[in-house]
Structure formats: C-alpha cells, structure tokens
Amino acid sequence: MKSLKRLSPLKELTDPQQTALAILECLQDNDPEGAMEMITIYLEAINKTRLRAKAKLPKSTMYSALKHRNPTIRTLAKIMHASTH
C-alpha cells in the first residue's frame, strides 16, 4: 500500500521560484492575462492587505493593478518587492 503524501498548497502558492517560472512561461506563451493571474494568486496567498501596507501603495492603486490586470511596471515592481521583504 502506498503512503499518502501530505501536500501544502499554500507553501507552493507562496514559493517565489515556482511563481516566477509560471509567470515566465505565461509571458513566453504570449499570455499576459495568465501572468497577471499568477501574480494575483501569489499576492492573495501572502495577504494583499499586509502587502499593500508594506508596498506603501494606496488601496485604489493596489485594487486597480490587480483587478484590471494592467499595472505599470513601476507599480508591479513595488508590489513584488514588498512581497519579498
């Protein structure tokens, strides 16, 4: 009988290397919506409220960046930087 393997979806969703590879694959496939979806999933997994405070972004900017999925590269960089520090 095989033993069951315990999975930790949250651990995998918050793994920056796996997330980066998924984003890169989306961009290589010309799928910007998929890339933004991966970023949104990652950020939701690490708690958007805490992240917004660390990124020092107004709530409206954070909401717009994730909801409309068309942030500026500067806003995206602030969000991703805050997620790792």
Order of alpha helices (4+ residues) and beta strands (2+ residues): alpha-alpha-alpha-alpha-alpha-alpha
